[in-house]
Amino acid sequence: MTWLWIPLTIAAAFLQNLRTVLQKQLRASLSTNAATFTRFAFGSPLVILYTMALHGLAGLAWPAPNLAFVGWVILGGLTQIVATACLIHLFSFRNFAVGVAYSKTEVIQAAIFGLLFLGDRVTSWGAVAIAIGTLGVVLISLSGGGFRALLLGWGERPALIGLASGGLFGIAAVAFRAAALSLGENGFVMPAAFTLLCANLLQTAVMAVYLALCEPDQLGKLIGAWRLSALAGAVGIFASALWFMAMTIQLVAYVRTLSLIELVFTFLFSWLYFKERPRPRELAGIALLVIGIGMTLNLR
């Protein structure tokens, strides 16, 4: 139990990386919002079957949701949607890299929100690991003016939107952990699955209404691309199931720090497969990221 969150997080990070690749392919025929919608809409049947199997085949009892659970699920589901929208909006700015770099403060903000909402305290060792890992991912995200642009642009709109995106993602992750814990179950598999089920259905409904009102043409295109959409949805829901279990077991800040290993996967894929030469700043960022992840794997 104390170590199970590690393989769950690493597997989730790998699947999330694969889901991102699939969604990028969908962007050739779908809008950004429609491509994002696939992870919810096409994942819903699978998460329903998953939770029913846990109850019917594994014999796990249905949790008894309470008002706290409902509130946390709504908070997590909606903030995750808004956070995604903020992140997408960043790419409309010329200096979007600064905003993306600031969005990477998600892990630090998750640690703060975890302390404020749930009283989750990270150790001094864990705090250093989070700081080093965050610095590494910021280095990887930066381009152009580097740290000078980061420091001088902190008050500009892209930076503020990036901070908001990171904060909202942090709140969403903490809210999902709080929702699962509020069920008061002894185990972690069913509480995590039930939380995912409720959050996914809520997000599917919200985004379906949005697309029907604002981008109705995308619904037909989404059906036309159902094969790739279904694959992206399946991969995404498996990743989410692993995320939710890991965050039910362990503090969100630690899970999100270890999840940064996704960037290492992306870096190695680009380097070894696409033969892209990394810049010195990216190499320094990867080195710091690996150090932060290594410290997270040896928490004290």
C-alpha positions as CSV (number, residue, x, y, z in Angstrom):
1,M,0.0,0.0,0.0
2,T,2.8,2.4,0.9
3,W,4.6,1.8,-2.4
4,L,1.8,0.9,-4.8
5,W,1.2,4.5,-5.8
6,I,4.6,4.5,-7.5
7,P,3.8,1.9,-10.3
8,L,0.3,3.3,-10.6
9,T,1.6,6.8,-11.2
10,I,4.3,5.7,-13.7
11,A,1.8,3.7,-15.7
12,A,-0.7,6.5,-15.6
13,A,2.0,9.0,-16.9
14,F,2.9,6.6,-19.7
15,L,-0.8,6.2,-20.8
16,Q,-1.4,10.0,-20.5
17,N,1.5,10.5,-22.9
18,L,0.0,8.0,-25.3
19,R,-3.4,9.7,-25.0
20,T,-1.9,13.1,-25.8
21,V,-0.3,11.7,-29.0
22,L,-3.7,10.3,-30.0
23,Q,-5.5,13.6,-29.3
24,K,-2.9,15.5,-31.3
25,Q,-3.8,13.2,-34.2
26,L,-7.5,14.0,-33.7
27,R,-6.7,17.7,-33.9
28,A,-6.3,17.2,-37.7
29,S,-10.1,16.8,-38.0
30,L,-11.5,18.1,-34.7
31,S,-11.4,21.4,-32.7
32,T,-9.4,21.5,-29.5
33,N,-12.5,21.2,-27.4
34,A,-13.9,18.3,-29.4
35,A,-10.6,16.5,-29.2
36,T,-10.6,17.0,-25.4
37,F,-14.2,15.8,-25.2
38,T,-13.2,12.4,-26.5
39,R,-11.5,11.5,-23.3
40,F,-14.8,12.0,-21.4
41,A,-17.4,10.8,-23.9
42,F,-15.7,7.7,-25.2
43,G,-14.4,6.9,-21.8
44,S,-17.8,7.0,-20.0
45,P,-18.9,3.5,-21.1
46,L,-15.7,2.0,-20.0
47,V,-15.7,3.6,-16.6
48,I,-19.3,2.5,-16.1
49,L,-18.3,-1.1,-16.9
50,Y,-15.2,-0.8,-14.7
51,T,-17.2,0.2,-11.6
52,M,-19.9,-2.3,-12.3
53,A,-17.3,-5.1,-12.6
54,L,-15.7,-4.0,-9.3
55,H,-19.1,-4.4,-7.7
56,G,-20.5,-7.4,-9.5
57,L,-17.3,-9.5,-10.0
58,A,-14.9,-8.3,-7.3
59,G,-17.7,-8.0,-4.7
60,L,-16.8,-4.4,-3.7
61,A,-19.7,-2.6,-2.1
62,W,-21.1,0.6,-3.7
63,P,-19.9,3.6,-1.7
64,A,-22.5,5.8,0.0
65,P,-22.0,9.4,-1.4
66,N,-22.6,12.3,0.9
67,L,-22.8,16.1,0.4
68,A,-19.1,16.5,0.8
69,F,-18.4,14.0,-1.9
70,V,-20.8,15.7,-4.3
71,G,-19.2,19.1,-3.6
72,W,-15.7,17.9,-4.1
73,V,-16.6,16.1,-7.4
74,I,-18.3,19.2,-8.8
75,L,-15.3,21.3,-7.8
76,G,-12.8,18.9,-9.3
77,G,-14.7,18.3,-12.5
78,L,-15.4,21.9,-13.3
79,T,-12.0,23.2,-12.3
80,Q,-10.3,20.6,-14.5
81,I,-12.3,21.7,-17.5
82,V,-11.5,25.4,-16.9
83,A,-7.9,24.6,-16.3
84,T,-7.7,22.8,-19.6
85,A,-9.4,25.7,-21.4
86,C,-6.9,28.1,-19.8
87,L,-4.0,26.0,-21.0
88,I,-5.4,25.8,-24.5
89,H,-6.0,29.6,-24.5
90,L,-2.3,30.1,-23.8
91,F,-1.3,29.0,-27.3
92,S,-3.1,32.0,-28.8
93,F,-0.4,34.3,-27.4
94,R,2.8,34.9,-29.1
95,N,4.8,34.5,-25.9
96,F,2.8,31.4,-24.8
97,A,6.0,29.6,-23.6
98,V,6.2,31.9,-20.5
99,G,2.6,31.1,-19.7
100,V,3.2,27.4,-20.1
101,A,6.2,27.6,-17.9
102,Y,4.2,29.3,-15.2
103,S,1.5,26.6,-15.5
104,K,4.1,24.1,-14.4
105,T,3.8,25.4,-10.9
106,E,0.8,23.1,-10.6
107,V,2.8,20.7,-8.4
108,I,3.7,23.4,-5.9
109,Q,0.2,24.8,-5.9
110,A,-1.2,21.3,-5.4
111,A,1.0,21.0,-2.3
112,I,-0.4,24.3,-1.0
113,F,-4.0,23.4,-1.7
114,G,-3.5,19.9,-0.3
115,L,-2.4,21.5,3.0
116,L,-5.2,24.1,3.0
117,F,-8.0,21.7,2.1
118,L,-7.0,18.4,3.6
119,G,-4.1,19.2,6.0
120,D,-1.8,17.1,3.8
121,R,1.8,18.0,4.9
122,V,4.8,17.3,2.7
123,T,8.1,16.6,4.4
124,S,11.2,18.8,4.0
125,W,12.7,16.2,1.7
126,G,9.5,16.1,-0.3
127,A,9.3,19.9,-0.6
128,V,12.9,20.0,-2.0
129,A,12.0,17.2,-4.4
130,I,8.9,19.2,-5.6
131,A,11.0,22.4,-6.0
132,I,13.7,20.7,-8.0
133,G,11.3,18.8,-10.2
134,T,9.3,22.0,-10.9
135,L,12.5,23.9,-11.7
136,G,13.4,21.2,-14.2
137,V,10.0,21.2,-16.0
138,V,10.1,25.0,-16.1
139,L,13.5,24.9,-17.8
140,I,12.2,22.4,-20.4
141,S,9.1,24.6,-21.1
142,L,11.1,27.8,-21.6
143,S,12.2,29.0,-25.0
144,G,13.4,32.3,-26.5
145,G,14.3,34.7,-23.7
146,G,14.6,32.0,-21.1
147,F,14.7,33.1,-17.4
148,R,14.8,36.7,-18.4
149,A,11.5,36.4,-20.2
150,L,10.1,34.4,-17.2
151,L,11.1,37.0,-14.6
152,L,10.1,40.1,-16.7
153,G,6.8,38.6,-17.9
154,W,5.4,37.4,-14.6
155,G,2.7,40.1,-14.5
156,E,1.7,39.8,-18.1
157,R,-1.5,38.1,-19.2
158,P,0.1,34.8,-20.4
159,A,1.9,34.3,-17.1
160,L,-1.3,35.0,-15.1
161,I,-3.3,32.6,-17.2
162,G,-0.5,30.0,-16.8
163,L,-0.6,30.4,-13.0
164,A,-4.4,30.1,-13.1
165,S,-4.2,27.0,-15.2
166,G,-1.7,25.4,-12.8
167,G,-3.7,26.4,-9.8
168,L,-6.9,25.0,-11.1
169,F,-5.3,21.7,-12.1
170,G,-3.9,21.6,-8.5
171,I,-7.3,22.3,-7.0
172,A,-8.9,19.6,-9.3
173,A,-6.4,16.9,-8.2
174,V,-6.8,17.8,-4.5
175,A,-10.6,17.8,-4.9
176,F,-10.7,14.4,-6.4
177,R,-8.5,13.0,-3.6
178,A,-10.8,14.7,-1.1
179,A,-13.9,13.2,-2.8
180,A,-12.5,9.7,-2.6
181,L,-11.5,10.0,1.0
182,S,-14.8,11.5,2.0
183,L,-16.5,8.2,1.1
184,G,-14.9,6.7,4.3
185,E,-14.1,3.4,2.7
186,N,-11.3,1.1,4.0
187,G,-9.9,0.3,0.5
188,F,-8.9,2.6,-2.3
189,V,-10.0,0.9,-5.5
190,M,-13.7,1.4,-5.3
191,P,-13.6,4.9,-3.8
192,A,-11.2,6.0,-6.6
193,A,-13.3,4.3,-9.3
194,F,-16.6,5.7,-8.0
195,T,-15.1,9.2,-7.8
196,L,-13.8,8.9,-11.4
197,L,-17.3,7.6,-12.6
198,C,-19.1,10.6,-11.1
199,A,-16.5,13.1,-12.3
200,N,-16.4,11.7,-15.8
201,L,-20.2,11.7,-16.2
202,L,-20.4,15.3,-15.0
203,Q,-17.6,16.4,-17.3
204,T,-19.2,14.5,-20.3
205,A,-22.5,16.3,-19.7
206,V,-21.0,19.7,-19.3
207,M,-18.8,19.5,-22.4
208,A,-21.6,17.9,-24.5
209,V,-23.8,20.9,-23.7
210,Y,-21.0,23.3,-24.5
211,L,-20.3,21.6,-27.9
212,A,-24.0,21.4,-28.8
213,L,-24.4,25.2,-28.1
214,C,-21.1,26.6,-29.3
215,E,-19.6,24.1,-31.7
216,P,-22.4,21.9,-33.0
217,D,-20.6,21.1,-36.2
218,Q,-17.9,19.2,-34.2
219,L,-20.4,16.6,-32.9
220,G,-20.8,15.2,-36.4
221,K,-17.0,15.3,-37.0
222,L,-16.5,13.5,-33.7
223,I,-18.7,10.7,-34.7
224,G,-16.9,10.4,-38.1
225,A,-13.6,10.0,-36.2
226,W,-15.1,7.5,-33.8
227,R,-12.3,4.8,-34.1
228,L,-9.5,7.1,-33.1
229,S,-11.7,8.9,-30.6
230,A,-12.7,5.6,-29.0
231,L,-9.0,4.6,-28.7
232,A,-8.1,8.0,-27.1
233,G,-11.0,7.7,-24.7
234,A,-10.1,4.2,-23.7
235,V,-6.4,5.1,-23.1
236,G,-7.5,8.3,-21.2
237,I,-9.9,6.5,-18.9
238,F,-7.4,3.8,-18.0
239,A,-4.9,6.6,-17.2
240,S,-7.5,8.4,-15.1
241,A,-8.3,5.2,-13.2
242,L,-4.7,4.8,-12.3
243,W,-4.3,8.5,-11.4
244,F,-7.3,8.4,-9.1
245,M,-6.1,5.3,-7.3
246,A,-2.6,6.8,-6.8
247,M,-4.0,10.1,-5.4
248,T,-6.3,8.2,-3.1
249,I,-3.3,6.3,-1.6
250,Q,-0.7,9.1,-1.6
251,L,-0.6,12.9,-1.3
252,V,-1.4,14.7,-4.5
253,A,1.8,16.7,-4.5
254,Y,4.0,13.6,-4.5
255,V,1.9,11.9,-7.2
256,R,2.0,15.0,-9.4
257,T,5.8,15.3,-8.9
258,L,6.4,11.7,-9.9
259,S,4.0,12.1,-12.8
260,L,6.5,14.6,-14.4
261,I,8.2,11.4,-15.6
262,E,5.9,11.8,-18.5
263,L,8.2,14.5,-19.8
264,V,11.1,12.2,-19.6
265,F,9.2,9.7,-21.7
266,T,8.5,12.5,-24.2
267,F,12.1,13.6,-24.2
268,L,13.5,10.1,-24.8
269,F,11.0,9.5,-27.6
270,S,11.9,12.7,-29.4
271,W,15.6,12.1,-29.0
272,L,15.8,8.4,-29.9
273,Y,12.9,8.1,-32.4
274,F,12.7,11.5,-34.1
275,K,16.5,12.1,-33.7
276,E,15.9,15.7,-32.3
277,R,18.9,17.2,-30.7
278,P,18.2,18.6,-27.2
279,R,19.3,22.1,-26.3
280,P,21.5,22.6,-23.2
281,R,18.6,24.1,-21.3
282,E,16.5,21.1,-22.0
283,L,19.3,18.7,-20.8
284,A,19.6,20.7,-17.6
285,G,15.9,20.6,-17.1
286,I,15.8,16.8,-17.6
287,A,18.7,16.3,-15.2
288,L,16.8,18.3,-12.5
289,L,13.6,16.5,-13.3
290,V,15.3,13.1,-12.8
291,I,16.8,14.3,-9.5
292,G,13.4,15.5,-8.3
293,I,11.7,12.2,-9.3
294,G,14.5,10.2,-7.7
295,M,14.0,12.0,-4.4
296,T,10.3,11.5,-4.6
297,L,10.9,7.7,-5.0
298,N,12.9,7.9,-1.8
299,L,10.6,10.0,0.4
300,R,11.7,10.6,4.0
